[in-house]
C-alpha cells in the first residue's frame, strides 16, 4: 500500500440551491484531482445546505440516488479517477429524507451511508439510518464513511475500525459554539481520540459560511493513526483545502507496544 | 450539589520502597487537605513504583488490603475528612499481584479497583481485573475509578458513565514518547474526549521522576464535562499539584442540545 493523497475541501453550500452546490462541488472535485488527490472529501449536505426549516423544505431539494448531483459526481469520479465522498439530502420516499453521504469510486460503485445519530433539529427533519457505517474495499485502501455527530459516539467509530477501516471519511457541518481561549475545538479533539484508540486515519471535512444565523467551526482536519493532525485542526471560518498524503498501511498495524493491540486488548465480555 | 475541590498531586514514587512512598503519599494527602480538597488523587502504583522486573519483585513490595499503606490512607482520610484515590500494588495471593487503586472515604469505606486493561510488560507481572470500574456514591458525588491504559478503551469509560459517574478519578503512569512539536500529549486528548462524549469530569493524576530508564509524560489533568482542561494538560515532568473546583452537578445534565442527550442518543441495538 502506497501513500494515498486525500483532500478535504471546506466550502460553503447555499441552502436549497442544488444547482449552485453542484457547480461548487464539481469545482472542488476537479481542483482536488488537479492536486493529484485519490480521495476527495466534501462537507455534510454539500448538495443541499443544512439549516432547513422543516422536512418539506428538505424534500424540495432532496435527490434520489440517480438524481443530477450523484450522477455528476459519478461522472467526475470516473473521468478524473478519484474517489468522491460527499454529503447530500437523499429522497427516500415522497415524505422522507435522509442526511446521507455518498462514496463513489472511479469504476462507478456507489455506496450510500445514512446518518444514524441525528443532531438537534435534524431529528425533526431526517429519517435516521439503520445500518452501520460502510467499510468499502477500494483500490487505495478500506474506506469507512460516517457523518458529523456520529463521530461523537465512540461505539460507531469502533464498529468501522473493527470492520477493517484504514481511513474514515467524515463529511461534517460542525455548528460553532463557545470554547475556552486557546483550546482546540472539542470536535477536533474527539476526532483525534477516535483515530488514536483505533489506529486509523480520519479525514473530516467541515463547511464555512453563515447560514440562517448558524456559523460553523470551520475545523476540517486530517489526522494520522496516532491521532495527531496532518492538516487543518484549527477553526478557520473560510474556504480551505487540506491536502495530506496518508500511509494507510500504518492503520493495518494495531500494535501500540510489544504486548498491546488496540483491538485485541478489548474485553467485550465485560462491556 | 456544591462544587467539589479536587487535587491531583503528581509525585515521584521510588520503585520497591513502600516506606518512602507512604511518607510521600501522606505528605501529599495532608497538603491537599490543607488546600481544602475534598478529593485527592495520586498516581498509579504510588505505593510501590512501576517498572518492576518481574512478578517476584512486585510481590515483595505488594500489600494486602489491611497492609500498612491502606491502613495509613484510611487513617488520613478519616482524620482529614478527605476522599483518597491512589494506586497500589495489591497482593492477591502468595503468587499473584494486581495493579489496583483504592478509593477511601472518610467514614472508612474502602473500594478497590483492579486494572482490567494491562499495559505492555504489566501483562507479564499483574493479574488483570475482572470487574467493571466501580462507581461509588460518596458524600460529594458519584466517583468512578479506573487506571491509566483503561482510559484508552472508550467502552470502559462509557460503562462508568452509564453507571452514573459524575467524576472519574484515574491514577495513571503515562510513559513518555515522541509527539509532534506543539501538540498536546495524546493521553490528555483521549481524557478530554472521554469526558466530552459522556459529560463527566475526569481527574487523571500522572507521576514524574525517571525510573529504570522510563520517563513519564507528567501530564496530570483535570477536565470539565465538556472535555476542556481546568488544570494541568501540559507535559510537566516535575512535581505538580493541580487544584480545581468542580461543579459536579453539570455531569448530571447529559443534554448537549435541545434534542440530544449523550447517553440516550446511543443506539445499542446497532453496536
Boltz contact constraints between the chains, C-beta under 6 A:
constraints:
  - contact:
      token1: [A, 117]
      token2: [B, 265]
      max_distance: 6.0
  - contact:
      token1: [A, 120]
      token2: [B, 257]
      max_distance: 6.0
  - contact:
      token1: [A, 120]
      token2: [B, 259]
      max_distance: 6.0
  - contact:
      token1: [A, 123]
      token2: [B, 259]
      max_distance: 6.0
  - contact:
      token1: [A, 152]
      token2: [B, 197]
      max_distance: 6.0
  - contact:
      token1: [A, 154]
      token2: [B, 154]
      max_distance: 6.0
  - contact:
      token1: [A, 155]
      token2: [B, 271]
      max_distance: 6.0
  - contact:
      token1: [A, 180]
      token2: [B, 228]
      max_distance: 6.0
  - contact:
      token1: [A, 183]
      token2: [B, 228]
      max_distance: 6.0
  - contact:
      token1: [A, 186]
      token2: [B, 196]
      max_distance: 6.0
  - contact:
      token1: [A, 186]
      token2: [B, 227]
      max_distance: 6.0
  - contact:
      token1: [A, 189]
      token2: [B, 189]
      max_distance: 6.0
  - contact:
      token1: [A, 189]
      token2: [B, 192]
      max_distance: 6.0
  - contact:
      token1: [A, 189]
      token2: [B, 193]
      max_distance: 6.0
  - contact:
      token1: [A, 190]
      token2: [B, 193]
      max_distance: 6.0
  - contact:
      token1: [A, 192]
      token2: [B, 189]
      max_distance: 6.0
  - contact:
      token1: [A, 193]
      token2: [B, 189]
      max_distance: 6.0
  - contact:
      token1: [A, 193]
      token2: [B, 190]
      max_distance: 6.0
  - contact:
      token1: [A, 193]
      token2: [B, 193]
      max_distance: 6.0
  - contact:
      token1: [A, 196]
      token2: [B, 186]
      max_distance: 6.0
  - contact:
      token1: [A, 197]
      token2: [B, 152]
      max_distance: 6.0
  - contact:
      token1: [A, 227]
      token2: [B, 186]
      max_distance: 6.0
  - contact:
      token1: [A, 228]
      token2: [B, 180]
      max_distance: 6.0
  - contact:
      token1: [A, 228]
      token2: [B, 183]
      max_distance: 6.0
  - contact:
      token1: [A, 257]
      token2: [B, 120]
      max_distance: 6.0
  - contact:
      token1: [A, 259]
      token2: [B, 120]
      max_distance: 6.0
  - contact:
      token1: [A, 259]
      token2: [B, 123]
      max_distance: 6.0
  - contact:
      token1: [A, 265]
      token2: [B, 117]
      max_distance: 6.0
  - contact:
      token1: [A, 271]
      token2: [B, 155]
      max_distance: 6.0
